[in-house]
């Protein structure tokens, strides 16, 4: 029932990464289990949960910031 909320939370997380606020590429999200509670469960709770899970897993994986490499030629 809340799979779309989890997906939106993940997509929000990769659109602004936790290190620099830039998009994160080369990652995937696999939900293997889940449960809901009739009183406490709502879309915002599952969305926030997936954002926090991504952030925790991403930071635990020792990410590196890749800077673009380019050749620049300036003529004056």
C-alpha positions as CSV (number, residue, x, y, z in Angstrom):
1,X,0.0,0.0,0.0
2,X,2.9,2.4,0.7
3,X,5.3,1.3,-1.9
4,X,4.8,4.5,-4.0
5,X,5.6,6.6,-0.9
6,X,8.8,4.6,-0.3
7,X,9.8,5.1,-4.0
8,X,9.1,8.9,-3.8
9,X,11.2,9.1,-0.7
10,X,14.1,7.4,-2.4
11,X,13.8,9.6,-5.5
12,X,13.8,12.7,-3.3
13,X,16.9,11.5,-1.6
14,X,18.9,10.9,-4.8
15,X,17.9,14.2,-6.3
16,X,19.7,16.0,-3.5
17,X,22.4,13.8,-2.0
18,X,23.4,14.2,1.7
19,X,27.0,15.3,1.0
20,X,26.8,18.2,-1.3
21,X,23.1,18.5,-2.3
22,X,23.9,17.3,-5.8
23,X,22.2,14.4,-7.5
24,X,23.4,10.9,-6.6
25,X,23.9,8.4,-9.5
26,X,24.8,4.7,-9.7
27,X,22.7,3.6,-6.8
28,X,19.6,1.4,-6.5
29,X,17.0,0.7,-3.8
30,X,15.6,-2.7,-3.0
31,X,12.9,-3.1,-0.5
32,X,12.9,-6.6,0.9
33,X,10.4,-6.4,3.7
34,X,8.0,-4.0,5.3
35,X,5.1,-3.8,7.7
36,X,2.5,-1.2,8.6
37,X,0.5,-0.3,11.6
38,X,-3.1,0.8,11.3
39,X,-2.7,3.8,13.6
40,X,0.9,5.1,13.0
41,X,1.4,4.3,9.3
42,X,0.8,7.0,6.6
43,X,2.5,8.1,3.4
44,X,4.7,10.7,5.0
45,X,6.0,8.2,7.6
46,X,7.1,5.8,4.9
47,X,8.5,8.5,2.7
48,X,10.6,9.9,5.6
49,X,11.6,6.3,6.6
50,X,13.0,5.6,3.1
51,X,14.8,9.0,3.0
52,X,16.5,8.2,6.4
53,X,17.3,4.7,5.4
54,X,19.0,5.9,2.2
55,X,20.9,8.6,4.0
56,X,22.2,6.1,6.7
57,X,23.2,3.5,4.1
58,X,24.7,6.0,1.8
59,X,26.9,7.6,4.5
60,X,27.9,4.2,5.8
61,X,29.2,3.2,2.4
62,X,32.0,5.8,2.5
63,X,30.9,7.8,-0.6
64,X,33.3,9.9,-2.6
65,X,32.7,13.2,-4.4
66,X,33.7,12.9,-8.0
67,X,34.7,16.2,-9.6
68,X,34.3,16.7,-13.3
69,X,37.4,16.5,-15.4
70,X,37.6,18.7,-18.4
71,X,40.0,20.4,-20.7
72,X,39.7,24.2,-21.0
73,X,41.4,26.3,-23.6
74,X,41.4,30.1,-23.1
75,X,42.4,32.5,-25.8
76,X,42.8,36.2,-25.3
